[in-house]
Amino acid sequence: MDRTLHAMSVFSHVARTGSFTAAAETLGISAASASTLIRQLEGHLGVTLLQRSTRCVRTTREGDEYQEHCERILGEIEEMAQHLNGAGRVARGRLSVDVDQEVADCILPLMPTFRSSYPEVGLRVDVGGEPDGLIANGVDCAVVVGNLADSSLRSRRVGEFRAITVASPAYLATVQFPAKPEDLQHLEVIHYSPRRFGPAREFRYSLDGAETRIRLSEKISVADARSAVRYAVEGFGIAQVCERMVTQDLAAGRLVRILDNYAPSPLPISVLYADRRQVPMSIRAFIEWIHGKLQLRPEADVRAATVVDTSLMGKPYWGPEGRHLPLRVPSRALERVSTFVANA
């Protein structure tokens, strides 16, 4: 039985990494031993679990099914061992976390503080936000944005995702200022696609108390949230992004908020994890830690310094070069606009 469990562990690591060598290094055995154990396991089961080639190792359909079984069995054994030796009260062991890229910028810089608080936890962090295949890929929990579909996974809401619409002062100085969401139809808009090769996310706004999604022409679309912010800062157009991602850009005057009167309701930020009888302390500790961090709002003075004065919408503010600038921005941003206009 011990040899079978060992072979299951080896198979699970190979399936996760797609490499006999990487799995063997993690487990402290040779690649040849790992290959022999899995061949013996396949012979015992009477099925082929892995497709081997000179370039990669992939699981077969039966291998996918067996991997999920291995992860569940090995996880329950580990949980019980931790519970019996008292580890259930102390966060320790390996913790693999997948983070949605829309909130990765504000979560990843904080991860060292989690490690400081829980030094016995070995942390692996990936950026993706793909809850599908969570267990099969050996991920312990995932931080995701948005309303959750029905799932066999458990979830805990840990924060709010506030979408805001932003643009650079330089870009806004060259166009008719958008007073309403529909005005975006005539402007350059930077779209973001949360999934590779997936559709671009529509801009969301609250109109007459109801959420409305606006379909806009896709002249530029990126699958990286940080690139959308960078393009907005460089004056390529208007973007709708997570408020937390642009805190520093707003404070520095590189971006300003627009259409705040139509801001959509916040989306939930949740942690997904496997439905187990005994949730490991490392997962519970991470959930409580990230919940505490996401309760902290971005600097309050950023909002005060950069919100567009809606009373000026549609009314020209005459800047130093005689060009109208229908918004109120920090002095540094006005200097950037003045430079842009002078060079236009």
C-alpha positions as CSV (number, residue, x, y, z in Angstrom):
1,M,0.0,0.0,0.0
2,D,2.8,2.4,0.9
3,R,4.4,1.8,-2.5
4,T,1.1,2.5,-4.3
5,L,0.7,5.8,-2.4
6,H,4.2,6.7,-3.3
7,A,3.5,6.0,-6.9
8,M,0.3,8.1,-6.7
9,S,2.3,11.0,-5.3
10,V,5.0,10.7,-8.1
11,F,2.3,10.5,-10.7
12,S,0.5,13.6,-9.3
13,H,3.7,15.6,-9.3
14,V,4.6,14.6,-12.9
15,A,1.0,15.4,-14.1
16,R,1.3,18.8,-12.4
17,T,4.7,19.8,-13.8
18,G,4.6,17.9,-17.1
19,S,8.1,16.7,-16.4
20,F,9.6,13.6,-14.8
21,T,12.8,15.5,-14.0
22,A,11.0,18.4,-12.2
23,A,8.8,16.0,-10.3
24,A,11.8,13.8,-9.3
25,E,13.8,16.8,-8.1
26,T,10.9,17.9,-5.9
27,L,10.5,14.4,-4.4
28,G,14.2,13.7,-4.0
29,I,14.4,10.7,-6.3
30,S,15.8,10.1,-9.8
31,A,13.9,10.6,-13.0
32,A,14.4,7.0,-13.9
33,S,12.9,5.9,-10.6
34,A,9.9,8.2,-11.2
35,S,9.4,6.7,-14.7
36,T,9.6,3.1,-13.3
37,L,7.1,3.8,-10.6
38,I,4.6,5.2,-13.0
39,R,5.0,2.4,-15.5
40,Q,4.4,-0.1,-12.6
41,L,1.3,2.0,-11.6
42,E,0.0,1.9,-15.2
43,G,0.5,-1.8,-15.3
44,H,-1.3,-2.3,-12.0
45,L,-4.3,-0.2,-13.2
46,G,-4.2,-1.6,-16.7
47,V,-4.4,1.9,-18.4
48,T,-2.0,4.5,-19.8
49,L,-1.9,7.5,-17.6
50,L,0.7,9.6,-19.4
51,Q,1.5,10.3,-23.0
52,R,5.3,10.7,-23.3
53,S,7.3,12.5,-26.0
54,T,10.7,14.0,-26.2
55,R,9.2,17.5,-25.7
56,C,6.6,17.0,-23.0
57,V,4.6,14.7,-20.8
58,R,0.8,15.0,-20.8
59,T,-2.0,13.1,-19.0
60,T,-4.4,11.0,-21.0
61,R,-8.1,11.1,-20.4
62,E,-7.8,8.4,-17.8
63,G,-4.8,10.2,-16.4
64,D,-6.8,13.3,-15.8
65,E,-9.5,11.4,-14.0
66,Y,-6.9,9.5,-11.9
67,Q,-5.0,12.7,-11.1
68,E,-8.1,14.2,-9.5
69,H,-8.5,11.0,-7.5
70,C,-4.9,11.1,-6.4
71,E,-5.1,14.7,-5.3
72,R,-8.1,14.0,-3.2
73,I,-6.8,10.9,-1.5
74,L,-3.3,12.3,-0.9
75,G,-4.8,15.6,0.4
76,E,-7.0,13.8,2.9
77,I,-4.1,11.7,4.1
78,E,-2.0,14.8,4.6
79,E,-4.8,16.7,6.3
80,M,-5.4,13.9,8.8
81,A,-1.6,13.6,9.5
82,Q,-1.5,17.3,10.2
83,H,-4.6,17.1,12.4
84,L,-3.2,14.3,14.5
85,N,0.2,15.9,15.1
86,G,-1.3,19.3,16.0
87,A,-0.5,21.0,12.7
88,G,-4.2,21.8,12.3
89,R,-3.7,24.6,14.7
90,V,-0.6,26.0,13.0
91,A,-0.3,27.2,9.4
92,R,2.5,25.3,7.8
93,G,3.3,23.3,4.6
94,R,2.9,24.1,0.9
95,L,0.3,26.6,-0.2
96,S,-0.3,27.2,-3.9
97,V,-2.4,30.3,-4.7
98,D,-3.7,31.5,-8.1
99,V,-4.5,35.2,-8.3
100,D,-6.7,37.0,-10.9
101,Q,-4.5,39.4,-12.8
102,E,-6.9,42.2,-12.3
103,V,-6.1,42.3,-8.6
104,A,-2.6,40.8,-8.8
105,D,-1.0,44.2,-8.8
106,C,-2.4,45.1,-5.4
107,I,-2.1,41.6,-3.8
108,L,1.4,40.4,-5.0
109,P,3.3,43.2,-3.3
110,L,1.7,42.2,0.0
111,M,2.7,38.5,-0.1
112,P,5.9,39.0,1.8
113,T,3.9,40.2,4.8
114,F,1.9,36.9,4.6
115,R,5.2,35.0,4.6
116,S,6.4,37.0,7.6
117,S,3.3,36.2,9.5
118,Y,3.4,32.5,8.6
119,P,7.0,31.6,8.1
120,E,6.3,27.8,8.1
121,V,4.1,28.1,5.0
122,G,5.9,27.4,1.7
123,L,4.2,29.8,-0.8
124,R,3.7,29.4,-4.6
125,V,1.8,32.2,-6.4
126,D,0.6,32.1,-10.0
127,V,-1.2,34.8,-11.8
128,G,-4.2,33.8,-14.0
129,G,-7.6,33.8,-12.3
130,E,-8.7,30.5,-13.9
131,P,-10.8,28.6,-11.3
132,D,-11.3,25.7,-13.8
133,G,-9.0,22.9,-13.1
134,L,-8.1,24.2,-9.6
135,I,-7.7,20.8,-8.0
136,A,-6.3,19.0,-11.0
137,N,-3.5,21.6,-11.3
138,G,-2.6,21.2,-7.6
139,V,-3.8,24.8,-6.7
140,D,-5.0,25.1,-3.1
141,C,-7.0,28.3,-3.6
142,A,-7.7,30.9,-6.2
143,V,-8.5,34.6,-5.8
144,V,-11.1,35.5,-8.4
145,V,-13.1,38.5,-9.4
146,G,-16.8,38.5,-10.3
147,N,-20.0,36.7,-9.5
148,L,-19.4,33.0,-9.2
149,A,-21.0,30.3,-11.2
150,D,-22.3,27.1,-9.6
151,S,-19.3,25.0,-8.6
152,S,-18.3,22.1,-6.4
153,L,-15.7,24.5,-4.8
154,R,-16.3,26.4,-1.6
155,S,-15.9,30.2,-1.6
156,R,-15.4,33.1,0.8
157,R,-15.9,36.7,-0.2
158,V,-12.9,38.7,0.9
159,G,-13.2,42.1,-0.8
160,E,-14.7,44.3,-3.5
161,F,-13.6,45.1,-7.0
162,R,-14.4,48.7,-7.8
163,A,-14.2,49.5,-11.5
164,I,-13.5,53.1,-12.4
165,T,-13.1,54.8,-15.8
166,V,-9.8,56.7,-16.3
167,A,-7.9,58.6,-18.9
168,S,-4.8,60.8,-19.1
169,P,-5.3,64.5,-18.9
170,A,-3.4,64.8,-22.2
171,Y,-5.8,62.6,-24.0
172,L,-8.9,64.3,-22.5
173,A,-7.5,67.7,-23.6
174,T,-7.8,66.7,-27.2
175,V,-11.4,65.3,-27.3
176,Q,-14.9,66.3,-26.5
177,F,-15.1,65.5,-22.8
178,P,-17.4,62.5,-22.2
179,A,-20.3,63.6,-19.9
180,K,-22.3,60.4,-20.3
181,P,-21.3,56.7,-20.9
182,E,-22.7,56.8,-24.4
183,D,-20.3,59.6,-25.3
184,L,-17.6,56.9,-25.3
185,Q,-18.9,55.7,-28.6
186,H,-17.0,58.5,-30.3
187,L,-13.7,58.1,-28.4
188,E,-10.7,55.8,-28.3
189,V,-11.4,53.0,-25.8
190,I,-8.9,50.5,-24.4
191,H,-10.5,47.1,-24.0
192,Y,-9.4,44.4,-21.6
193,S,-10.0,40.7,-22.2
194,P,-9.8,38.7,-18.9
195,R,-9.3,35.4,-20.8
196,R,-6.7,34.6,-23.5
197,F,-8.4,34.6,-26.9
198,G,-11.7,35.5,-25.1
199,P,-14.1,38.4,-25.8
200,A,-13.3,41.8,-24.5
201,R,-15.0,42.9,-21.4
202,E,-17.8,45.4,-21.9
203,F,-17.7,48.7,-19.9
204,R,-20.2,48.6,-17.0
205,Y,-22.1,51.6,-15.8
206,S,-25.1,52.3,-13.5
207,L,-27.9,54.1,-15.3
208,D,-31.2,54.8,-13.5
209,G,-30.3,52.4,-10.7
210,A,-29.7,49.5,-13.1
211,E,-26.4,48.1,-14.4
212,T,-25.8,48.6,-18.1
213,R,-23.1,47.1,-20.2
214,I,-22.0,49.2,-23.2
215,R,-20.5,47.6,-26.3
216,L,-17.9,49.8,-27.8
217,S,-15.8,49.5,-30.9
218,E,-12.6,47.4,-30.3
219,K,-9.8,49.4,-31.8
220,I,-7.4,48.2,-29.2
221,S,-7.8,45.2,-26.9
222,V,-5.3,43.6,-24.5
223,A,-5.3,40.5,-22.4
224,D,-3.2,42.1,-19.7
225,A,-4.8,44.5,-17.2
226,R,-1.5,46.3,-16.5
227,S,-1.0,47.0,-20.2
228,A,-4.5,48.6,-20.4
229,V,-3.5,50.9,-17.6
230,R,-0.1,51.7,-19.3
231,Y,-1.8,52.5,-22.6
232,A,-4.3,54.9,-20.8
233,V,-1.4,56.6,-19.0
234,E,0.4,57.1,-22.4
235,G,-2.7,58.8,-23.8
236,F,-4.0,56.1,-26.2
237,G,-7.5,56.3,-24.9
238,I,-10.0,55.6,-22.0
239,A,-9.9,52.4,-19.9
240,Q,-12.1,50.9,-17.2
241,V,-9.9,49.2,-14.6
242,C,-9.7,48.2,-11.0
243,E,-9.5,51.3,-8.7
244,R,-6.7,49.7,-6.7
245,M,-4.5,49.3,-9.8
246,V,-4.3,53.0,-10.5
247,T,-4.0,54.5,-7.0
248,Q,-0.5,55.8,-7.7
249,D,-1.3,57.0,-11.2
250,L,-4.2,59.0,-9.9
251,A,-2.2,60.5,-7.1
252,A,0.6,61.5,-9.5
253,G,-1.8,63.0,-11.9
254,R,-1.0,60.6,-14.7
255,L,-4.6,59.6,-14.8
256,V,-7.9,61.2,-13.8
257,R,-11.3,59.6,-13.1
258,I,-14.3,60.3,-15.4
259,L,-17.9,59.3,-15.4
260,D,-17.9,58.7,-11.6
261,N,-21.6,59.6,-11.4
262,Y,-22.3,56.4,-13.4
263,A,-19.9,54.1,-11.5
264,P,-21.1,50.5,-11.5
265,S,-21.7,48.4,-8.4
266,P,-18.6,46.7,-7.1
267,L,-18.0,43.0,-8.0
268,P,-17.0,40.5,-5.3
269,I,-13.5,39.3,-4.8
270,S,-13.6,35.7,-3.6
271,V,-11.3,32.9,-2.6
272,L,-12.2,29.5,-4.1
273,Y,-10.9,26.3,-2.5
274,A,-11.7,22.6,-2.5
275,D,-14.7,21.4,-0.5
276,R,-13.0,19.4,2.3
277,R,-14.1,18.2,5.7
278,Q,-10.8,19.5,7.1
279,V,-9.6,22.8,5.5
280,P,-5.9,23.1,6.0
281,M,-4.8,25.8,8.4
282,S,-2.6,27.3,5.7
283,I,-5.7,28.0,3.5
284,R,-7.7,29.3,6.4
285,A,-4.8,31.6,7.4
286,F,-4.5,32.9,3.9
287,I,-8.2,33.7,3.6
288,E,-8.2,35.6,6.9
289,W,-5.1,37.5,5.9
290,I,-6.3,38.6,2.4
291,H,-9.7,39.5,3.8
292,G,-8.0,41.9,6.2
293,K,-5.8,43.4,3.5
294,L,-8.7,44.0,1.1
295,Q,-10.8,45.7,3.7
296,L,-8.3,48.6,3.5
297,R,-9.4,51.2,1.0
298,P,-7.0,53.0,-1.4
299,E,-5.8,56.3,0.0
300,A,-8.8,58.6,0.5
301,D,-6.9,61.7,-0.7
302,V,-6.5,60.1,-4.2
303,R,-10.2,60.2,-4.8
304,A,-10.5,63.7,-3.5
305,A,-7.6,64.9,-5.6
306,T,-8.6,63.3,-8.9
307,V,-12.4,63.1,-9.2
308,V,-13.7,65.1,-12.1
309,D,-15.9,68.1,-11.0
310,T,-19.2,67.0,-12.6
311,S,-20.6,70.5,-12.2
312,L,-18.2,71.6,-14.9
313,M,-19.3,68.9,-17.4
314,G,-20.1,70.5,-20.7
315,K,-18.8,73.9,-19.4
316,P,-15.4,75.0,-20.8
317,Y,-12.6,75.7,-18.4
318,W,-10.2,77.9,-20.3
319,G,-6.6,76.7,-19.7
320,P,-3.4,78.7,-20.1
321,E,-3.3,78.2,-23.8
322,G,-6.8,79.2,-24.6
323,R,-8.0,75.6,-25.0
324,H,-11.0,74.3,-23.0
325,L,-10.3,71.6,-20.4
326,P,-13.7,70.6,-18.8
327,L,-12.3,68.9,-15.7
328,R,-10.6,69.5,-12.4
329,V,-7.3,67.7,-12.0
330,P,-4.2,68.1,-9.7
331,S,-1.7,70.9,-10.5
332,R,0.8,68.3,-11.8
333,A,-1.7,67.0,-14.2
334,L,-2.6,70.5,-15.4
335,E,1.1,71.1,-16.1
336,R,1.1,67.9,-18.3
337,V,-1.9,69.1,-20.2
338,S,-0.4,72.5,-20.7
339,T,2.7,71.0,-22.1
340,F,0.7,68.8,-24.4
341,V,-1.4,71.7,-25.7
342,A,1.7,73.9,-26.2
343,N,3.3,71.2,-28.4
344,A,0.2,70.3,-30.3
